Amino acid sequence: MTSPRTQAPDPAAARTALANGALPDGITPPMPDIEALSRNAGQFVEALGRSAARMLTPEAQASGTSGEINEAVKTLGQVAEAWMSDPNRSAEAQARLSQAFLTLWGSTYLRLQGQQADPVAVPAPRDGRFSDAEWSTNPYFDFLKQGYLIATRWAEGLVDEAQGIDEHTRHKAQFYLRQLTSMLSPSNFLPTNPELIRHTLQESGANLVRGLKMYEEDLEAGGGQLRVRQTDTSGFEVGRNIAVTPGEVVFRNDLIELIQYAPSTETVLKRPFLMVPPWINKFYILDLNPQKSFLKWMVDQGLTVFCISWVNPDARHADKDFESYMREGIEAAIDAIGVATGETEVHAAGYCVGGTLLSVTLAMQAATGNRRIKSATLLTTQVDFTHAGDLKVFAGEEQIREVEARMAERGYLEGSRMANAFNMLRPDDMIWSYVVNNYIKGKQPSAFDLLYWNSDATRMPAANHSFYLRNCYLENSLAQGRMVLGNVRLDLKKIQVPIFNLATREDHIAPAISVFEGSKTFGGKVDYVLAGSGHIAGVVNPPYKPKYGYWTGGPVKGEFKDWIAAAAETKGSWWPYWFQWIEAQAPERVQARKPGGDALPSLGPAPGTYVRMRA
C-alpha cells in the first residue's frame, strides 16, 4: 500500500490549505533548485555590491535629488506639527488607526480559523497592484494588503484634515505622501508580494540576476541616477517606423526646423496651418505612426500642414528666453510659411506649453497689430495657472531657485529632470510597475511607441525655463495681464481671434478646470471642448479607432461643474468636429502645394535632424 505521504496532492485540499495559511498533511510544496538558487543569490549579492559602490561615487551623489527630498521632509513635517499642536485631535486620529487595525486583526483571525470575514479595506477598482488572487485568498498577504491600504488612507486623511496649513502646502503634502505610499506598497517588494515569491522560486532566483543586470544598465544610462526603462527601445527608430509622415524640412534656425508635409489630396484649404508642439517633448507624439498620427490625418483632410521641430538645446542655447522662442520659433515659422505659400495668414495650433507660447504670441500680435494668426487651436494648454495641478509642487520659490542654480552650471536643465517630474504624477503606473517588472521579475518591458517617445527626453534652456516657471507657475502673470515681453505688456483680453480650446478629462498636467478657467481670459469667442482620457490619449484619439468621446457645452461661463453637468457627450474622436470648426473659418480651397513651393528648397526629408538629437 502506498504511504499517504507519497500520494499525489489533492489540488482542492491544497487550495483550501493555502487559503487558510497552512499546508495539510500529505501536501509537499514544490522545491526550487537549491543549487541554482544559491548560485544566483551569490551573483545577486555580488552585483548589488557593484551597484552600491557606484551610487556612492561623487558623480552619482552630485546628480541626486537631495533638494526634492528635503522639500518633501519639510512639507510632511509641517503636517505633523499641525497635528501635534492639538493633542486631542491627534489622539482621536491615532485611535481611529488603532481601531481599524484591531478590526483587521479580528477579520484575519476569523479567516485563519476557516471562517468567512468581510474585508476592512479594498483596493480602488483601477488599482492593479493587488490583482493576483493570492492577495485575497491567502490571509497573510491579505493582511499586508489591507494594512497598507488602512495606513495609506489614514495618512491621506491626516493631510486632508490638517488645520492651520495653507492650501499650497497641503497640495505639496498630498503629492509627496503619494510618492511615499506608492514606494512603500507591499506589491513592490519580493518578501511581501505572493506573485514575486512564486516567480522567484520558479526561476530559482535567475530573475533577480537578470533584474540587477538591467538595474546596473539603467544606472549607467542615467549617469549615476536610476533611469528606469519603460519600453524596449530597440524596436523603434525616428524616421523609420516613428514620425514617418512624408514631408521636407523647409526652414532651419538655431531653435527650430520647420517641416512642411507633402499633400495627399488634390486640393487644400487656402489658409495654411502651423503646429506648435511643446519644447519639453519631441513633436512626434503627434506623428507616432500612420494610424495614430494627427499630423497625417490633418494632411489627409486637405490642410497644408507645417510643424515646428524644436532643437534639443545645450549650453549654446542658455540665453534663449521666452521671447526668443516666440520670435525665432512661431514668428520665424510664419515668415517661412509666407515665403513657401505666398499666404500672410495662418491657422495655428499649440500643444501643452506650445499652446501657452502660442497664446503669448497672439497677445503680442494683438498688442502690436501684426495679426497674422487668424484662428488658434489650443490642445491641453494652460494660460491661467491657478489650478495647474501637481506640477505646481515643483514651482515654489525655493524649488525654482534650486533649478536656476542647477541650470546656471550647464546652461540648461537635463531632460531626465523633466521626465522624472512627469513620471511622479503617476508613480504607481509610471515608476513602480516598471521597477517590479524590470528589476524583480527580470523581464524586459514590451515595445510601446508612446513610451519610446516618453523616454526621448529634451533639455530646457536656462533663460526660457526660468521665465516659464516664474511667470506662469509661480506668479501666474500671463492670466493677470502682468507678463512683459520685449517691453510690451501682454493682455489676453485683446485677443479676438476664434479659439478652439481642448481639455481632457483626466489630465494631470493641464487639468480640465484649469483649461476651462483659462478660456475666460481671452477676449474673443472660445469653443471649449472636453475630451475623454488624459493629456496624451485624449488628444491622440484618431477617428479610425476612437477610444474616447468628447463633450461640448456652449460658452465658457460660470462654474466648471455646472458646464460639465449641462454638456452634451458625443461618442468618438473630437478630430472631425475640430476640422469642421477649422474649415468654417476659411473654407476656400486651392491646388495642393508641394513642400517649400518654388522659394524654399528642401533642407532634408522629414522628420529632420533636430528631432534625432538625444538628451
C-alpha positions in Angstrom: 0.0 0.0 0.0 1.3 3.4 -0.9 2.2 5.7 2.0 -0.1 8.7 2.4 3.0 10.9 2.4 3.8 9.9 -1.2 0.3 10.2 -2.7 -0.3 12.9 -5.3 -1.6 16.0 -3.6 -5.3 16.9 -3.8 -5.5 20.3 -5.6 -8.7 21.2 -3.8 -7.1 20.4 -0.5 -4.0 22.4 -1.4 -6.1 25.5 -2.4 -8.1 25.3 0.9 -4.9 24.9 2.9 -3.2 27.9 1.2 -6.3 30.0 1.8 -6.0 29.2 5.5 -2.3 29.9 5.6 -1.0 26.3 6.0 -0.4 23.1 4.1 -2.2 20.0 5.2 -0.6 16.6 5.8 0.3 14.8 2.6 0.9 18.1 0.7 4.6 18.8 0.0 5.3 22.2 -1.6 7.4 22.1 -4.8 11.1 22.6 -4.0 13.2 25.1 -6.0 16.6 24.1 -7.4 18.6 24.8 -4.3 22.0 24.7 -6.1 20.7 27.2 -8.8 19.1 29.4 -6.1 22.4 29.6 -4.1 24.4 30.4 -7.2 22.0 33.1 -8.3 21.9 34.5 -4.8 25.7 34.8 -4.8 25.6 36.6 -8.2 22.9 38.9 -7.0 24.8 39.9 -3.9 28.0 40.5 -5.9 26.2 42.7 -8.4 24.4 44.5 -5.6 27.8 45.4 -4.2 28.9 46.9 -7.5 25.7 49.0 -7.8 26.1 50.3 -4.2 29.7 51.3 -4.9 28.7 53.2 -8.0 25.9 55.0 -6.2 28.4 56.2 -3.6 30.7 57.9 -6.1 30.8 61.7 -6.0 29.4 61.9 -9.6 26.4 59.9 -8.6 25.8 61.9 -5.4 26.1 65.2 -7.3 23.3 64.2 -9.6 21.0 63.2 -6.8 17.7 64.8 -5.8 18.5 65.8 -2.2 16.7 69.2 -2.7 13.4 67.5 -3.5 13.8 65.0 -0.7 14.5 67.9 1.8 11.4 69.7 0.5 9.3 66.5 1.0 10.5 66.0 4.5 9.9 69.7 5.4 6.4 69.7 3.9 5.3 66.5 5.6 6.9 67.8 8.8 4.6 70.8 8.7 1.5 68.5 8.6 2.9 66.5 11.5 3.4 69.7 13.5 -0.2 70.8 12.8 -1.5 67.6 14.3 0.9 67.6 17.3 -0.2 71.1 18.2 -3.6 69.8 19.1 -3.1 66.7 21.4 -6.9 65.9 21.5 -7.3 65.7 17.7 -4.0 63.8 17.4 -5.2 61.2 20.0 -8.5 60.8 18.1 -6.7 60.2 14.9 -4.4 57.7 16.5 -7.5 55.9 18.0 -9.1 55.7 14.5 -6.0 54.0 13.2 -5.8 51.6 16.1 -9.4 50.7 15.8 -9.0 50.0 12.1 -6.1 47.6 12.7 -8.0 45.9 15.6 -10.9 45.3 13.2 -8.4 44.0 10.5 -6.8 41.6 13.0 -10.2 40.3 14.1 -11.1 39.7 10.4 -7.8 37.9 9.8 -8.2 35.8 12.9 -11.6 34.5 11.7 -10.1 33.6 8.3 -7.2 31.7 9.9 -9.9 29.7 11.7 -11.5 28.9 8.4 -14.4 31.3 8.7 -15.6 34.0 6.2 -14.9 37.6 7.0 -15.6 40.8 5.1 -12.6 42.9 4.1 -11.9 46.0 6.1 -10.3 47.8 3.2 -10.4 47.1 -0.5 -8.3 48.5 -3.3 -9.7 51.1 -5.7 -11.3 49.5 -8.8 -8.5 50.6 -11.1 -5.6 49.7 -8.7 -3.9 46.8 -10.4 -1.2 46.3 -7.8 -3.2 43.7 -5.9 -4.8 41.8 -8.9 -3.0 38.5 -8.1 -5.6 36.1 -6.5 -3.4 35.3 -3.5 -3.6 38.9 -2.3 -7.2 37.9 -1.3 -7.1 34.1 -0.8 -4.1 34.0 1.5 -4.7 35.6 4.9 -1.1 36.6 5.3 -0.9 38.6 2.1 -4.5 39.9 2.5 -3.5 41.2 5.9 -0.5 43.0 4.4 -2.6 44.5 1.6 -5.4 45.7 3.9 -2.9 47.0 6.5 -1.2 49.0 3.8 -4.5 50.4 2.5 -5.7 51.3 6.0 -2.4 53.1 6.9 -2.3 54.9 3.5 -5.8 56.2 3.7 -5.3 57.2 7.3 -2.2 59.2 6.3 -4.1 60.8 3.4 -6.8 61.8 5.8 -4.3 63.5 8.1 -3.1 65.6 5.2 -6.6 66.5 4.1 -7.8 67.4 7.6 -4.7 69.2 8.9 -5.6 72.6 10.3 -3.5 75.7 10.1 -1.6 75.0 6.9 -2.1 76.8 3.6 -3.5 75.1 0.6 -0.3 75.1 -1.4 1.5 73.3 1.5 -1.5 70.8 1.7 -1.2 70.2 -2.1 2.5 69.6 -1.8 2.0 67.2 1.2 -0.6 65.2 -0.8 1.8 64.9 -3.7 4.8 63.9 -1.6 2.7 61.5 0.5 1.6 59.8 -2.7 5.2 59.3 -3.7 6.0 57.8 -0.3 3.0 55.5 -0.1 3.5 54.3 -3.7 7.1 53.4 -2.9 6.2 51.5 0.3 3.4 49.4 -1.2 3.9 45.7 -0.3 3.5 44.9 -4.0 6.9 46.4 -4.7 8.9 44.0 -2.5 9.8 40.4 -3.0 9.1 39.1 0.5 5.6 40.7 0.6 4.3 40.0 -2.9 3.0 36.5 -3.5 3.3 36.7 -7.3 7.0 37.7 -6.9 7.7 34.9 -4.5 6.3 32.3 -6.8 8.1 33.8 -9.8 11.4 33.8 -8.0 11.1 30.2 -6.8 10.0 29.1 -10.2 13.1 30.7 -11.7 15.4 29.7 -8.8 16.4 33.4 -8.5 17.6 33.8 -12.1 15.0 36.7 -12.4 16.9 38.6 -9.7 20.2 38.3 -11.5 18.6 39.5 -14.8 16.9 42.3 -13.0 20.0 43.5 -11.3 21.8 43.5 -14.6 19.1 45.8 -16.0 19.4 47.9 -12.9 23.1 48.4 -13.4 22.5 49.2 -17.1 19.8 51.8 -16.2 22.1 53.3 -13.5 24.8 53.6 -16.1 22.5 55.2 -18.6 21.4 57.7 -16.0 25.0 58.7 -15.2 24.6 57.6 -11.6 20.9 58.3 -11.3 18.5 55.5 -12.0 16.7 55.9 -15.3 14.0 53.3 -15.2 13.4 51.8 -18.7 9.8 51.8 -19.6 9.9 50.2 -23.1 12.2 48.2 -25.4 13.7 51.0 -27.4 15.4 48.7 -29.9 12.2 48.3 -31.9 11.8 51.9 -32.8 13.7 54.5 -34.9 12.6 58.0 -35.7 12.1 58.3 -39.4 11.9 54.6 -40.0 8.7 53.4 -38.1 8.0 56.6 -36.0 7.4 60.1 -37.4 7.1 58.8 -41.0 4.6 61.2 -42.5 6.2 62.4 -45.8 7.5 65.9 -45.9 10.5 68.2 -46.1 12.4 70.5 -43.8 11.9 73.9 -45.5 13.5 76.2 -42.9 16.0 76.0 -40.1 17.5 78.3 -37.5 19.1 77.9 -34.0 15.8 76.9 -32.4 13.6 75.2 -35.0 13.4 73.1 -38.0 10.1 73.8 -39.9 8.6 70.7 -41.6 6.1 71.1 -44.4 4.2 67.9 -45.0 3.5 66.6 -48.6 -0.1 66.9 -49.6 -2.3 63.8 -50.1 -5.3 65.5 -51.6 -5.7 67.3 -55.0 -7.0 70.5 -53.3 -6.2 72.0 -49.9 -7.6 74.8 -47.8 -6.1 78.1 -48.9 -5.0 79.1 -45.4 -2.0 77.1 -44.2 -1.7 75.5 -40.8 1.1 75.7 -38.3 1.5 73.2 -35.4 3.5 74.4 -32.4 4.4 71.4 -30.2 5.8 71.7 -26.7 9.6 72.1 -26.5 9.7 69.9 -23.4 9.0 66.9 -25.6 9.6 65.8 -29.1 7.0 66.8 -31.7 6.3 63.3 -32.9 3.8 62.5 -30.2 1.5 63.9 -33.0 3.1 61.5 -35.6 3.8 58.2 -33.8 2.6 56.1 -36.7 0.3 56.4 -39.7 -2.7 55.0 -37.7 -2.2 57.4 -34.7 -0.8 60.5 -36.5 -2.8 63.7 -36.0 -0.5 65.4 -38.5 -1.1 62.8 -41.2 -4.8 63.0 -40.6 -4.8 66.7 -41.0 -2.9 66.4 -44.3 -5.5 63.8 -45.4 -8.3 66.3 -44.8 -6.7 68.8 -47.1 -4.7 71.1 -44.8 -1.2 72.4 -45.8 0.5 71.4 -42.6 3.7 72.9 -41.2 5.1 71.7 -37.9 7.9 73.1 -35.7 10.5 70.7 -34.5 12.4 72.3 -31.6 16.1 71.9 -31.2 17.3 69.8 -28.2 19.1 72.7 -26.5 22.6 72.6 -25.0 24.9 75.2 -23.4 24.9 77.2 -26.6 21.2 78.0 -26.1 21.4 79.0 -22.4 20.3 82.6 -23.1 17.4 81.7 -25.4 14.4 83.0 -23.5 10.6 83.0 -23.9 10.8 85.9 -26.3 13.4 84.0 -28.4 11.1 81.0 -28.6 8.3 83.3 -29.8 10.3 85.3 -32.4 12.7 82.6 -33.6 10.0 79.9 -33.2 6.5 80.9 -34.1 7.1 84.2 -35.8 10.0 82.8 -37.9 7.9 79.9 -38.9 5.0 82.2 -40.0 7.6 84.2 -42.1 8.8 81.0 -43.7 5.2 79.8 -44.4 4.6 83.1 -46.2 7.6 82.5 -48.4 6.6 78.9 -49.2 2.9 79.5 -49.9 2.5 83.2 -50.5 0.0 83.4 -47.7 0.2 86.0 -45.0 -2.4 84.5 -42.7 -2.3 81.1 -40.9 -4.3 78.8 -38.6 -2.1 77.8 -35.7 -2.3 75.1 -33.0 -0.3 74.7 -29.8 0.0 71.6 -27.7 0.6 71.9 -23.9 3.3 74.6 -23.3 3.4 75.1 -27.1 -0.2 76.4 -26.7 1.0 78.7 -23.9 3.7 80.1 -26.2 1.1 80.4 -28.9 -1.2 82.4 -26.6 1.7 84.7 -25.7 2.3 85.2 -29.4 -1.4 86.0 -30.0 -1.3 88.6 -27.2 1.9 90.1 -28.7 0.2 90.3 -32.2 -2.9 91.9 -30.7 -0.7 94.5 -28.9 1.4 95.3 -32.0 -1.2 95.0 -34.8 0.8 92.2 -36.5 -2.2 89.8 -36.6 -1.2 87.0 -38.9 -2.7 84.2 -36.9 -6.4 84.1 -37.7 -7.5 81.2 -35.5 -5.9 79.3 -32.7 -6.3 75.7 -31.5 -5.1 75.1 -28.0 -4.5 71.4 -27.0 -4.4 70.8 -23.3 -3.0 74.3 -22.8 -2.8 76.4 -19.7 -2.8 80.2 -19.7 -4.2 80.6 -16.1 -2.1 78.5 -13.7 -4.4 78.9 -10.7 -5.5 75.3 -10.9 -2.3 74.0 -12.6 -2.3 70.6 -10.9 0.6 68.6 -9.3 3.4 70.2 -11.3 2.9 73.3 -9.1 4.6 71.3 -6.4 7.9 71.8 -8.2 7.3 75.6 -8.7 7.7 77.2 -5.3 10.3 79.9 -4.9 12.8 77.7 -3.2 12.5 74.9 -5.8 12.8 77.4 -8.6 15.9 78.9 -7.1 17.4 75.4 -6.8 16.6 74.7 -10.5 18.0 78.0 -11.6 21.3 77.3 -9.7 21.5 73.9 -11.3 20.9 75.3 -14.8 23.5 78.0 -14.2 26.1 75.3 -14.0 25.4 74.0 -17.6 23.1 76.5 -19.2 20.2 74.0 -19.4 18.1 71.6 -17.3 18.7 68.0 -18.0 15.9 66.2 -19.8 15.9 63.5 -17.1 14.7 66.0 -14.5 11.6 66.8 -16.5 11.0 63.2 -17.3 11.2 62.3 -13.6 8.7 65.0 -12.7 6.2 63.8 -15.3 6.6 60.2 -14.1 6.0 61.3 -10.5 2.5 62.5 -11.5 1.5 58.8 -11.7 4.1 56.9 -9.6 2.3 53.5 -9.5 1.9 53.3 -13.2 5.0 55.1 -14.5 7.6 54.2 -11.9 6.9 51.3 -9.5 5.2 48.9 -12.0 8.4 49.1 -14.1 10.7 48.7 -11.1 8.9 45.5 -10.2 8.7 44.2 -13.8 12.3 45.0 -14.7 14.3 44.5 -11.5 12.4 41.8 -9.6 10.7 39.8 -12.3 13.7 40.3 -14.5 11.5 41.0 -17.6 12.3 43.4 -20.4 9.4 45.9 -20.8 7.5 45.4 -24.0 7.9 47.7 -27.1 5.4 50.6 -27.0 5.8 53.6 -29.3 4.2 56.0 -26.8 6.7 55.1 -24.1 9.5 55.3 -26.5 8.5 58.9 -27.2 8.2 59.4 -23.4 11.8 58.2 -22.9 13.1 60.5 -25.6 13.8 63.4 -23.3 14.7 67.0 -24.2 16.7 69.6 -22.3 15.4 73.1 -21.2 17.4 76.2 -21.9 18.1 78.1 -18.7 16.6 81.5 -19.6 13.5 80.1 -21.1 12.7 77.6 -18.4 13.3 80.1 -15.6 10.9 82.6 -17.3 8.3 79.9 -17.7 8.4 78.7 -14.2 8.4 82.1 -12.6 5.9 83.9 -14.9 3.4 81.0 -15.3 3.5 78.6 -12.4 4.8 80.9 -9.6 3.3 84.3 -10.4 0.6 83.5 -13.0 1.4 86.8 -14.6 0.0 85.9 -18.1 -3.5 85.4 -16.8 -3.3 88.5 -14.7 -2.1 90.8 -17.5 1.3 91.4 -16.0 3.6 89.5 -18.3 6.0 91.7 -20.2 7.9 90.5 -23.3 10.0 92.8 -25.4 8.9 95.8 -23.3 5.3 95.0 -24.3 2.7 94.2 -21.6 0.6 91.3 -22.7 -3.2 91.3 -22.3 -5.1 88.1 -23.3 -8.3 90.1 -23.4 -7.1 91.8 -26.5 -7.0 88.5 -28.4 -10.1 88.5 -30.6 -9.4 85.6 -33.0 -11.6 82.5 -32.6 -10.1 79.8 -30.3 -10.7 76.1 -30.1 -9.7 75.1 -26.6 -9.4 71.4 -26.0 -9.1 70.0 -22.4 -9.0 66.3 -21.4 -11.0 64.9 -18.5 -8.2 63.1 -16.6 -5.3 65.4 -17.4 -2.7 65.5 -14.6 -0.6 68.2 -16.4 -3.2 70.7 -17.7 -6.3 69.9 -15.6 -9.6 70.4 -17.3 -10.7 73.0 -14.8 -7.5 74.9 -15.4 -8.1 75.0 -19.2 -11.8 76.0 -18.5 -10.8 78.9 -16.3 -8.1 79.9 -18.8 -10.7 80.1 -21.5 -12.3 83.1 -19.7 -9.1 85.1 -20.1 -9.4 85.6 -23.9 -11.3 88.5 -25.4 -12.9 86.6 -28.4 -15.1 83.6 -28.9 -13.8 80.4 -27.3 -15.1 76.9 -28.2 -14.2 74.8 -25.1 -14.3 71.1 -25.8 -13.6 68.4 -23.2 -12.2 65.1 -24.4 -12.1 61.8 -22.5 -8.9 60.3 -21.0 -5.7 62.3 -20.3 -3.1 64.6 -21.6 -1.9 62.4 -24.4 -4.5 59.7 -25.1 -7.3 62.3 -25.0 -5.5 64.3 -27.8 -4.2 61.4 -29.8 -7.6 59.7 -30.3 -8.0 59.0 -34.1 -11.4 58.5 -35.8 -10.2 55.2 -37.3 -10.4 53.5 -33.9 -11.5 56.0 -31.2 -11.3 55.1 -27.6 -13.0 58.1 -26.0 -15.7 60.6 -26.7 -15.9 64.3 -26.1 -18.2 66.9 -24.5 -19.4 70.2 -25.9 -21.5 72.7 -23.9 -21.5 76.2 -25.3 -20.0 79.3 -23.9 -17.4 79.2 -21.1 -19.0 80.8 -18.1 -19.9 80.1 -14.6 -18.6 77.1 -12.7 -16.8 74.2 -14.3 -19.0 71.6 -12.6 -22.1 73.3 -14.0 -20.7 73.4 -17.5 -20.0 69.6 -17.2 -23.5 68.9 -16.0 -25.0 70.6 -19.0 -22.6 69.4 -21.6 -23.6 67.0 -24.4 -21.4 63.9 -24.9 -20.5 62.7 -28.4 -19.1 59.3 -29.0 -15.9 59.0 -31.0 -13.0 61.2 -31.8 -13.1 65.0 -31.5 -10.9 65.4 -34.6 -13.8 65.6 -37.2 -15.6 68.1 -35.0 -12.5 70.2 -34.8 -11.9 70.1 -38.6 -15.4 71.4 -39.3 -14.5 74.3 -37.0 -11.3 74.9 -38.9 -12.9 74.7 -42.3 -15.7 77.1 -41.3 -13.1 79.8 -40.5 -11.8 79.9 -44.1 -13.3 77.3 -46.5 -11.7 78.5 -49.7 -9.5 75.8 -51.4 -6.6 75.9 -53.9 -4.5 73.3 -55.7 -2.3 71.2 -53.4 1.1 72.7 -52.7 4.5 70.9 -52.8 6.7 71.4 -49.7 8.6 74.7 -49.9 6.9 75.8 -53.1 9.4 77.3 -55.5 11.0 79.5 -53.0 12.3 77.3 -50.2 14.5 74.3 -51.2 14.4 71.2 -49.1 16.9 71.0 -46.3 16.3 67.3 -45.9 13.3 64.9 -45.6 11.0 64.9 -42.6 11.3 64.4 -39.7 14.6 66.4 -39.9 17.7 66.4 -37.8 16.8 68.3 -34.6 14.3 65.6 -33.5 17.1 63.0 -33.6 19.2 64.8 -31.0 19.2 62.8 -27.8 19.4 64.3 -24.4 
